[in-house]
Amino acid sequence: MTEVSERPRRRRSRSRRRRRTRLRRALLGALVVGSLLLATGGWIGFRGWQARTHLLNAAGLARELSSQVIGGDSDRALRTLAALQEQSGAARAATADPGWQVARRTPIAGDDLDAVRRIAEAIDDLARQAFPALLRTDLTSLVPAEGRLDLTRLSAVSGELSRVDDAVQRTRRDLATVPADHLVSQIRQALGDLRGEIDRLASLTSAADQGARLLPPLLGASGPRRYLLVSQNPAELRATGGMFGAYAMIEADNGTVRMGKQGSSASLGQFTPPLKVPAETRALWTDLPGIYPADVNLTPHFPTAAALYREMFRRKTGTTVDGVLAVDPVVLSYLLKATGPVMVPGGVPLASEKVVQTLLNETYQRLDTEQQDEFFAASAAAVFDAFFKKNVNSKVLLSAFDRAITERRILFWSARPEEQRTIGDSRMAGTLPEQDTVPTVGVFLNDGSGAKLGYYLRPAANLMVGECRPDGRRELRLRVTLRSTAPKSGLTKSVLGLGLAGDPYTARTLVSVYSPAGGSVLGARLDGTETPLGSGTERRRQVATANVEVGPGAERALEVTVLTARTSVGQAELRLTPTASPWTTQVHSAPSCDQ
């Protein structure tokens, strides 16, 4: 009896000891982040306090410097850089003395101290290697002036931009090797935030490096080039952003750019027999992408859509272009901040604050189909002339490009394989990668109404990293909500279109959820009830498509359970269709499966 009663006491005692151990570690973690007093007083605590102060100062200065560089404020940026180097150097020194190095090897706080040291090194490396070179580079070389890009000047900055990108990518790789799974939560969060900032910086420096190397040949340094500029219309959603609507021929020769022939996708007609479509895409969307120019981008993989559209254009017009560039009216709203308002023939002004509403809604309310096409063509020409022929604000323009590329609203595909390889999987390439660095879930929207109701949709996505499974895979729980702000009456036939949902004011949207590479989709519920899914695969990702119909003023919620491939990480990412109104998103990470 005594022996039996002792066992629970021993178990409770061991449990209390484990709780005390966890509590001590949590308290230690609070000290690490709150004040970096990593020992109870003494030298390491003092140096930790110094490192914390310098790192906080350096982080604030780095954010200031980033905005000043993009904004072209060179004088202030130089002063900020000097202060940043002072703070980052002090943080590096505070975490480099012998006492800190010894403490990094301790079993309890060693991982946390090592991570703080690596964070200090990363910020200091950027401050001394990447940012000075970036400030020496005239980024306005990437911007046309009076209808021409100075290719000689652009070539001169190419080497400097390559060195900047090398330094940023090297820092990014170094930080990626820091084990984050067993860090206290606050340091793990700080490391994750820094990685996110450097990922964004790396995408920008990579794009600038690619641009400096690619723009001379793309803009005719070695011979004339021709491209199709297509406008994606998110009022009628497609996976890459919106239906390909108006197009324009862009002709480039030795840095000089001019706009040529214009038209609409509808003028290209339809193709019977259909163009050859990749087998996986055809299994998901039948032959539609090979028949209709407006359906080439039912797939989210932009190179597939661009190649199909180029071939359709060649067959219809006999003209072969060197690539396809896609933008949307939201991009125009960003560019108009640099150019100022422009006038469209007929006295209609296009201004940054209203151009999306004008092009995606009001035009359909007041003009017939033929007038709409004419207005879209005239609008494109007016913005093009302002962009290439006026002396625009280069600082604002660079910020506009930064934002548009980050949101994947500017997409480019080159028909020349060597150039396309250089573009790679950058954001502007619009590729659907076959490999993931971090498990990535895609949520891509295609209109199923045959209408222009996408303008009224307000999308949101919430992704939660869930349980670890015995087979090494991990569950992700996705919640997508679509809310419609459409009125219940008063819209024109141009907006209501074919009304394939039955009620012409109900937006039917085909929501395609793409699993992480090598993963799968387990099932879905629409407003809490199991819903049927179309399924297939594309580029090593399982695809599940649900039909979501949203009436005016209503909201629907689609919940999907997804599996990753084998992974131990607790992070995840979302990739989304760019829409007229920005998504509301949230991603909830979790501890590693190794913990």
C-alpha positions in Angstrom: 0.0 0.0 0.0 2.8 2.4 1.0 4.8 1.4 -2.2 1.7 2.0 -4.4 1.1 5.4 -2.8 4.7 6.4 -3.2 4.6 6.0 -6.9 2.1 8.8 -7.6 4.1 11.0 -5.3 7.3 10.3 -7.1 5.6 11.0 -10.4 4.2 14.3 -9.1 7.7 15.2 -7.8 9.2 14.5 -11.2 6.4 16.4 -12.9 7.0 19.4 -10.6 10.7 19.3 -11.3 10.0 19.3 -15.1 7.6 22.2 -14.6 10.2 24.1 -12.6 12.8 23.4 -15.4 10.4 24.7 -18.0 9.6 27.7 -15.9 13.3 28.5 -15.3 13.9 28.3 -19.1 10.9 30.6 -19.8 12.1 33.1 -17.3 15.6 32.9 -18.8 14.0 33.5 -22.2 12.2 36.6 -21.0 15.5 37.9 -19.7 17.3 37.1 -23.0 14.8 39.2 -25.0 13.7 41.7 -22.5 17.2 42.9 -21.5 19.6 40.2 -22.8 20.8 39.8 -19.2 21.9 36.3 -20.0 23.4 35.6 -16.6 22.4 36.7 -13.1 24.5 39.9 -13.2 28.2 39.8 -14.3 29.9 40.5 -17.5 27.7 38.6 -19.9 24.6 40.3 -18.5 26.2 43.7 -19.1 27.4 42.9 -22.6 23.9 41.5 -23.3 22.3 44.7 -22.3 24.7 46.6 -24.6 24.0 44.3 -27.5 20.3 44.6 -27.0 20.5 48.4 -27.1 22.7 48.5 -30.1 20.6 46.0 -32.0 17.4 47.9 -31.3 19.0 51.1 -32.6 20.4 49.3 -35.6 17.0 47.8 -36.5 15.4 51.2 -36.5 18.1 52.8 -38.5 18.0 49.9 -41.1 14.3 50.5 -41.6 15.0 54.3 -42.1 17.8 53.5 -44.5 15.7 51.2 -46.6 13.0 53.8 -47.1 15.6 56.5 -47.9 17.4 54.4 -50.5 14.2 53.5 -52.3 13.1 57.1 -52.0 16.4 58.3 -53.4 17.2 60.6 -50.5 21.0 60.1 -50.7 22.1 62.8 -48.3 20.0 61.5 -45.4 20.8 57.9 -46.4 24.5 58.6 -46.0 24.1 60.0 -42.5 21.8 57.1 -41.6 24.3 54.6 -42.9 27.1 56.1 -40.7 24.9 55.8 -37.6 23.8 52.3 -38.6 27.4 51.1 -39.0 28.3 52.5 -35.6 25.4 50.7 -33.9 25.8 47.4 -35.8 29.5 47.4 -35.1 28.9 48.0 -31.4 26.4 45.1 -31.3 28.8 42.8 -33.1 31.6 43.8 -30.7 29.3 43.2 -27.6 28.6 39.7 -28.7 32.2 38.8 -29.7 34.3 38.9 -26.5 35.6 35.7 -25.0 33.0 35.6 -22.2 30.2 35.6 -24.8 31.9 32.9 -26.9 32.2 30.7 -23.8 28.5 31.3 -22.9 27.4 30.3 -26.4 28.6 26.8 -25.7 26.5 26.4 -22.5 23.7 23.8 -22.8 20.8 25.9 -21.6 21.2 29.4 -23.1 23.9 28.7 -25.7 21.5 28.4 -28.7 19.9 31.7 -27.8 23.2 33.5 -27.4 24.5 32.1 -30.6 21.4 33.3 -32.5 21.8 36.8 -31.0 25.5 36.8 -32.2 24.4 35.7 -35.7 21.8 38.3 -35.9 24.3 41.0 -34.9 26.7 39.7 -37.6 24.0 39.7 -40.3 23.0 43.3 -39.6 26.6 44.5 -39.5 27.5 42.6 -42.7 24.6 44.4 -44.5 25.6 47.7 -43.0 29.2 47.4 -44.2 29.0 45.4 -47.4 25.5 45.8 -49.1 24.2 49.2 -48.1 27.4 51.2 -49.0 27.5 49.7 -52.5 23.7 50.3 -52.8 24.2 53.9 -52.0 26.9 54.3 -54.6 24.5 52.9 -57.2 22.3 55.4 -59.1 19.0 53.5 -59.1 17.5 56.1 -61.4 19.5 54.3 -64.1 16.7 51.7 -64.0 14.1 54.4 -64.9 13.4 55.7 -68.4 13.8 59.4 -69.0 12.0 61.2 -71.9 11.1 57.9 -73.6 14.5 56.3 -73.4 16.6 54.2 -71.0 20.3 55.1 -71.1 21.8 51.6 -71.7 25.4 52.7 -71.3 24.7 54.2 -67.9 22.7 51.1 -67.0 25.5 48.8 -67.9 27.9 50.9 -65.7 25.8 50.2 -62.6 25.3 46.5 -63.4 28.5 45.3 -61.7 27.8 47.3 -58.5 24.2 45.9 -58.3 25.6 42.3 -58.7 28.0 42.9 -55.7 25.1 44.2 -53.6 23.0 41.2 -54.5 25.8 38.8 -53.7 26.3 40.4 -50.2 22.6 40.2 -49.5 22.1 36.7 -50.7 25.2 35.6 -48.7 23.7 37.1 -45.5 20.4 35.5 -46.3 22.0 32.0 -46.6 24.0 32.5 -43.4 20.8 33.4 -41.4 19.0 30.4 -42.9 21.5 28.1 -41.2 20.7 29.4 -37.7 18.7 26.6 -35.9 15.5 28.3 -34.8 13.5 25.4 -33.4 14.8 25.4 -29.9 15.2 29.1 -29.3 13.1 30.9 -26.8 10.0 32.3 -28.5 11.0 36.0 -28.5 14.4 35.4 -30.1 12.8 32.9 -32.5 10.3 35.7 -33.4 13.1 38.3 -33.8 15.1 35.8 -36.1 11.9 35.2 -38.1 11.3 38.9 -38.5 14.8 39.5 -39.7 14.7 36.7 -42.1 11.5 38.1 -43.5 13.0 41.5 -44.0 16.1 40.1 -45.6 14.0 37.9 -47.9 12.2 41.0 -49.1 15.5 42.9 -49.5 17.0 39.9 -51.3 14.0 39.8 -53.8 14.5 43.5 -54.5 18.3 43.3 -55.0 17.9 40.2 -57.1 15.3 42.0 -59.3 17.6 45.0 -59.6 20.5 42.8 -60.5 18.5 40.9 -63.0 17.1 44.1 -64.4 20.5 45.8 -64.9 21.7 42.7 -66.7 18.6 42.0 -68.7 17.3 45.4 -69.6 20.0 46.3 -72.2 19.2 43.2 -74.4 15.5 43.4 -73.6 15.4 47.0 -74.7 17.2 46.4 -78.0 20.9 46.9 -77.3 21.7 44.2 -79.8 18.7 44.6 -82.1 15.0 45.7 -82.0 12.6 43.8 -79.8 8.8 43.6 -79.6 6.7 42.6 -76.7 3.0 42.3 -75.8 1.9 44.4 -72.9 -1.3 42.9 -71.6 -3.7 44.3 -69.0 -5.0 41.8 -66.4 -8.6 42.7 -65.4 -9.2 41.5 -61.8 -12.9 42.5 -62.2 -13.0 39.1 -64.0 -10.6 37.0 -62.0 -8.0 34.6 -63.3 -5.3 32.8 -61.3 -2.5 35.2 -62.1 -4.7 38.3 -61.4 -7.3 38.8 -64.0 -8.5 38.0 -67.5 -6.2 39.2 -70.2 -8.1 42.2 -71.6 -6.5 44.9 -73.7 -3.1 44.4 -75.2 -0.5 46.8 -76.8 2.6 46.1 -78.9 5.7 47.6 -77.2 8.7 48.2 -79.6 12.2 48.7 -78.2 15.3 49.7 -80.0 18.6 50.7 -78.3 16.8 51.8 -75.2 14.1 53.8 -77.0 10.6 52.5 -76.3 7.4 53.3 -78.1 3.8 51.9 -78.2 2.5 50.3 -81.4 -0.6 48.4 -82.3 -3.3 48.0 -79.7 -6.3 45.7 -79.4 -8.3 43.4 -77.1 -8.1 39.7 -76.4 -11.6 39.3 -77.8 -10.4 40.4 -81.2 -8.1 37.4 -81.3 -11.1 35.1 -81.5 -11.0 31.5 -80.5 -8.9 28.6 -81.7 -10.1 25.3 -83.1 -8.5 22.9 -82.8 -7.1 24.2 -79.5 -3.5 25.0 -78.9 -1.5 22.4 -77.1 -1.9 22.8 -73.4 0.4 21.1 -70.7 -1.3 17.8 -69.7 -1.7 18.8 -66.1 -3.3 22.1 -67.0 -5.6 20.4 -69.4 -6.6 17.9 -66.8 -7.7 20.7 -64.5 -9.2 23.1 -67.0 -9.9 21.0 -70.2 -8.9 22.7 -73.4 -10.2 26.2 -72.4 -6.7 27.7 -72.0 -5.9 26.6 -75.6 -9.1 27.9 -77.1 -9.8 31.3 -75.5 -7.2 34.1 -75.1 -9.2 35.2 -71.9 -8.6 31.7 -70.3 -4.9 31.2 -70.9 -4.2 32.2 -67.2 -6.6 29.8 -65.6 -3.3 28.3 -64.5 -1.3 30.4 -61.9 2.0 29.5 -63.8 2.5 32.7 -65.8 5.1 31.2 -68.3 2.4 28.8 -69.5 -0.2 31.5 -69.9 2.2 33.9 -71.6 3.5 31.3 -74.1 -0.1 30.4 -75.0 -1.1 34.0 -75.5 2.0 34.8 -77.6 1.2 31.9 -79.9 -2.4 32.9 -80.2 -1.3 36.4 -81.2 1.1 35.0 -83.8 -1.5 32.9 -85.4 -4.0 35.7 -85.5 -1.7 38.6 -86.6 1.3 36.8 -88.1 3.6 38.8 -85.7 6.0 37.0 -83.4 6.9 38.9 -80.2 9.9 38.4 -77.9 7.9 38.2 -74.7 4.8 39.1 -72.7 4.5 41.7 -69.9 1.4 41.8 -67.7 0.2 44.5 -65.5 -3.1 45.5 -63.9 -5.0 48.7 -63.0 -3.6 48.6 -59.5 -0.1 48.9 -61.0 -1.3 52.0 -62.9 -2.6 53.5 -59.6 1.0 53.2 -58.3 2.6 54.6 -61.4 0.2 57.6 -61.5 1.6 58.7 -58.2 4.9 59.3 -60.0 3.5 60.8 -63.2 0.5 62.7 -61.8 -3.0 62.5 -63.3 -3.2 62.0 -67.1 -6.0 62.9 -69.5 -7.6 60.4 -71.7 -9.0 61.7 -75.1 -12.5 62.8 -74.4 -11.6 64.7 -71.3 -11.6 61.8 -68.7 -8.8 62.2 -66.1 -7.0 59.1 -64.7 -5.8 59.8 -61.2 -4.0 57.4 -58.8 -6.8 57.5 -56.2 -9.6 56.6 -58.7 -8.0 54.7 -61.6 -8.9 51.3 -60.3 -12.6 52.3 -59.8 -12.6 54.0 -63.2 -11.2 51.1 -65.2 -12.8 48.2 -63.3 -16.2 49.5 -62.5 -17.3 52.9 -63.8 -16.3 52.1 -67.4 -18.6 49.1 -67.5 -21.4 51.2 -66.1 -21.4 54.0 -68.6 -19.9 52.6 -71.9 -21.0 49.9 -74.3 -18.6 47.1 -75.3 -17.0 48.8 -78.3 -16.6 52.1 -76.4 -15.0 50.1 -73.5 -12.3 48.7 -75.7 -11.6 52.1 -77.2 -11.4 53.7 -73.7 -9.1 51.0 -72.4 -6.8 51.4 -75.4 -6.8 55.2 -75.0 -6.1 54.9 -71.3 -3.1 52.6 -71.8 -1.7 55.0 -74.4 -2.1 58.0 -72.1 -0.4 56.3 -69.2 2.3 55.0 -71.5 3.0 58.4 -72.9 3.2 59.9 -69.4 5.4 57.2 -68.1 7.9 57.2 -71.0 7.8 60.7 -72.2 7.4 62.9 -69.1 10.1 63.6 -66.6 8.5 61.5 -63.9 9.4 61.5 -60.2 12.0 58.7 -60.2 12.0 58.3 -56.5 8.2 57.7 -56.4 8.5 55.5 -59.5 11.0 53.2 -57.9 8.8 52.8 -54.8 5.8 52.0 -57.2 7.8 49.3 -58.9 9.0 47.9 -55.5 5.4 47.6 -54.3 4.0 46.2 -57.6 6.7 43.5 -57.9 6.3 42.5 -54.3 2.6 42.0 -54.8 3.2 40.1 -58.1 1.2 42.6 -60.1 4.0 43.0 -62.7 4.8 39.7 -64.5 7.2 39.1 -67.4 8.0 36.1 -69.6 10.7 36.1 -72.2 10.4 33.8 -75.2 14.2 33.4 -75.2 15.2 30.5 -72.9 18.5 32.0 -71.8 16.8 35.2 -70.6 14.0 33.3 -68.9 16.5 31.2 -67.0 18.1 34.4 -65.7 14.7 35.6 -64.5 14.3 32.2 -62.8 11.7 32.0 -60.0 11.7 35.7 -59.1 8.4 37.3 -58.2 8.2 39.0 -61.5 8.5 35.7 -63.3 5.1 34.6 -61.9 6.3 30.9 -61.8 4.7 28.2 -59.6 7.9 26.6 -58.2 8.2 22.9 -58.1 10.2 23.1 -54.9 9.5 24.9 -51.6 12.0 26.4 -49.2 9.2 26.9 -46.7 5.9 24.9 -47.2 3.8 27.2 -49.4 0.0 27.0 -50.0 -1.4 28.6 -53.1 -4.9 30.1 -53.2 -5.9 31.1 -56.7 -9.2 32.5 -57.9 -10.9 32.1 -61.2 -14.2 33.7 -62.1 -17.0 31.3 -62.8 -19.8 33.8 -63.3 -18.8 35.1 -66.8 -19.2 38.6 -65.1 -17.2 41.5 -63.8 -18.1 41.0 -60.1 -14.5 40.4 -59.0 -14.2 44.1 -58.3 -16.7 43.7 -55.4 -15.0 40.8 -53.7 -13.0 41.2 -50.5 -10.8 38.2 -49.9 -9.1 37.0 -46.7 -6.9 34.0 -45.9 -5.8 32.5 -42.6 -3.2 29.7 -42.5 -2.4 27.8 -39.4 0.4 25.3 -39.0 -1.0 22.3 -37.2 0.0 18.9 -35.9 3.1 16.9 -36.8 2.3 13.4 -38.1 4.2 10.2 -37.5 5.1 10.0 -41.2 7.0 13.3 -41.0 4.4 15.4 -42.8 2.5 18.2 -41.2 -1.0 19.4 -41.3 -1.9 23.0 -42.3 -5.3 24.4 -41.8 -6.5 27.1 -44.3 -9.5 29.3 -44.0 -10.4 31.4 -47.0 -13.3 33.9 -46.8 -14.9 35.8 -49.7 -17.2 38.7 -49.0 -19.1 40.5 -51.7 -19.8 44.2 -51.5 -21.9 44.1 -54.7 -25.3 45.9 -54.6 -28.5 43.9 -55.0 -29.6 45.9 -58.1 -28.6 48.7 -60.5 -25.6 47.1 -62.3 -25.4 47.1 -66.0 -25.3 44.1 -68.4 -21.6 44.7 -68.9 -20.9 44.1 -65.2 -23.4 41.2 -64.8 -22.2 39.4 -67.9 -23.4 35.8 -68.4 -24.7 35.4 -64.8 -23.6 31.8 -64.7 -24.4 31.5 -61.0 -28.1 31.9 -61.7 -28.7 35.1 -59.8 -26.8 37.6 -61.9 -25.6 39.5 -58.7 -24.1 36.4 -57.2 -20.3 36.0 -57.8 -19.3 32.4 -58.6 -15.6 32.0 -57.9 -13.6 28.8 -58.4 -11.2 28.7 -55.5 -8.2 26.5 -56.2 -6.1 25.5 -53.3 -2.6 24.2 -54.2 -0.8 22.1 -51.6 2.9 22.7 -50.8 5.2 21.0 -53.2 5.1 17.2 -52.6 2.0 17.6 -50.4 -1.7 16.9 -50.7 -5.1 18.3 -49.9 -7.2 16.2 -47.5 -10.6 17.8 -47.7 -12.7 21.0 -47.4 -15.8 22.4 -45.7 -17.8 25.3 -47.0 -19.6 27.2 -44.2 -19.0 24.2 -42.0 -20.4 21.6 -44.4 -18.3 19.2 -46.4 -18.1 20.3 -50.0 -17.1 18.5 -53.2 -13.8 19.3 -54.8 -12.4 19.1 -58.2 -8.9 17.7 -58.1 -5.7 17.4 -60.1 -2.0 18.1 -59.9 0.2 20.9 -61.2 4.0 21.2 -60.8 4.3 18.7 -58.0 1.3 20.2 -56.1 -2.0 18.7 -55.5 -4.9 21.0 -56.5 -8.4 21.0 -55.1 -11.0 23.4 -56.5 -14.2 24.4 -54.8 -17.1 26.4 -56.3 -17.9 29.3 -53.9 -20.9 31.4 -54.7 -21.3 34.7 -52.8 -24.4 36.8 -53.0 -24.5 40.6 -52.7 -23.5 41.6 -49.1 -22.9 37.9 -48.1 -19.7 36.1 -47.0 -18.7 32.5 -47.4 -15.9 30.6 -45.6 -14.0 27.7 -47.2 -11.9 25.6 -44.7 -9.3 23.3 -46.2 -6.9 20.8 -44.5 -3.6 20.5 -46.3 -0.6 18.2 -45.8 3.0 19.2 -46.4 5.7 16.9 -47.7 8.1 15.6 -45.0 9.2 18.6 -43.0 10.1 19.6 -39.5 9.7 23.3 -39.8 6.9 25.2 -38.2 6.6 28.0 -40.7 4.4 28.3 -43.8 3.7 30.8 -46.6 0.7 31.9 -48.7 0.8 32.7 -52.4 -2.4 34.4 -53.7 -4.1 35.8 -56.7 -3.6 39.6 -56.8 -7.1 41.1 -56.6 -8.6 44.6 -57.0 -8.8 44.9 -53.3 -5.9 43.6 -51.2 -6.2 40.3 -49.3 -6.4 40.3 -45.5 -4.0 37.5 -44.5 -2.5 35.9 -41.4 -0.1 33.0 -41.0 0.2 31.3 -37.6 3.5 29.4 -37.2 4.2 26.6 -34.7 7.1 24.9 -33.0 9.3 22.5 -35.0 8.2 18.9 -35.1 11.6 18.1 -33.5 10.7 19.9 -30.3 
